[in-house]
Amino acid sequence: MFIDQYFIMLVLPTMILSMIAQIKVKSTFHKYSNVRCSRNITGLGAAQLLLKNNSINDVAVESVKGTLTDHYDPRSKKLRLSEPVYAQPSIAAVGVAAHEAGHAIQHATGYGPLVLRSTLVPVANIGSSLGPWIAIAGIFFSFPLLTNIGIMLFSGAVAFYLITLPVEFNASSRALAILRNSNVLSEEELKGAKKVLSAAALTYVASALTAIMSLLRLILISRGRRH
């Protein structure tokens, strides 16, 4: 992707924000991974407890390699926890596991934004990988129709990033509320878990901003070429 004035003004700052957010989430996760929770409950135990308390019995919890690779797969109904989360009794592990359990609860209750995000996955995959290139090809060859198709495809990816925000925020709020109500973490420990989840949320905000600014850049370039 070529560098132009719009990339420098719009996209570059959000990319820098994304880098800062990644550093922040890794440092915060590392900090609270070294703080043992008073109830000595692991990420696996926390996830299983939250699922049980919400009468969810058809979701399997399993370990996955890597760090911060935790996710919930609604298609297979599997909640996958990374190695530093699955078997560790830390505040960070419990917070992240509870967040992923929050996604499973969203799925079980038919949470609207999660359903919408799931339907947008194919559009987002195509739009993010092909949309910008199609738009730039249209701009380069002065083919407005091709440019518009690329922008529309990429708009689908941007919509995915935007709908991801309420999904992630809601999962975190559900997780913290259940952890508090179930007395899994003390109030002081909840503050640490909240910091971990807030740092993670910043990465989603940064990604959404980068996508929005990238789309705006394509629109501005295409309009500039037409005039």
Residue, then its C-alpha position, 0 to 999 in steps of 0.5 A: m500500500f503506497i504512502d501518501q498525505y492521507f496515510i500520514m495524517l489519518v492512518l499512521p497515528t492510529m497505527i501508532l496507537s495500535m502499537i501502544a495498545q499492544i504494548k499496554v495489554k502485554s505489560t498489564f497482562h504480564k503484571y497481573s499474571n504474576v499476582r496470585c488470586s486469593r481463591n487460588i482458582t485457575g483460568l480453567g476453573a473460573a471459566q467452568l464456574l461462570l459457565k455452570n452458574n449460567s446453566i451453559n453445559d454444552v461449551a468445552v474449555e480447552s487449552v490453546k498454544g500461545t499468549l493472549t490467543d484466548h477466544y470463544d468459537p461459537r461454531s464449535k462451542k469451544l472456549r479456548l484459553s492460552e497456556p498462561v491463562y488455562a492453568q494459572p491461578s492469577i488475576a490476569a488468568v481469571g479476568v481473561a477466562a471470565h471475559e471469554a466465558g462472557h462471549a459464551i454467555q452472549h452466544a447462549t442468550g442470543y446477544g444481538p451484536l454477537v449474532l450480527r458480528s458472526t454474520l459479518v465474518p465472511v464479508a469482513n474477511i473478503g473486505s479486509s483482504l481484497g477491498p483496499w487493493i481493489a479500490i487502489a487498483g480502480i484509482f490507479f487505472s481511473f476506473p471509478l466502478l472498481t474503486n467503488i466496489g473496493i470501498m464497499l467491500f472494505s466498508g463491510a470490514v469496517a462495520f465488523y470492527l465497529i460491531t466488535l466494540p460493543v461485543e467486547f465491552n459487553a463481554s468484559s462487563r458481564a465477566l466483571a459483574i459475575l466475578r463480583n457476584s460470585n465472589v471469585l475475586s475480591e474487590e481489590e483483585l477485581k481492580g486488577a482484572k478490570k485493568v487487564l480487560s480495559a487494556a485489551a479493549l484499547t486494542y479493539v478501539a485502536s483497530a476500529l480507528t485504523a479501519i475507519m481512517s483507512l476507509l476515509r483515506l480511500i474515499l478522499i483519494s478517490r474523490g481527489r482523483r475524480h476532481 
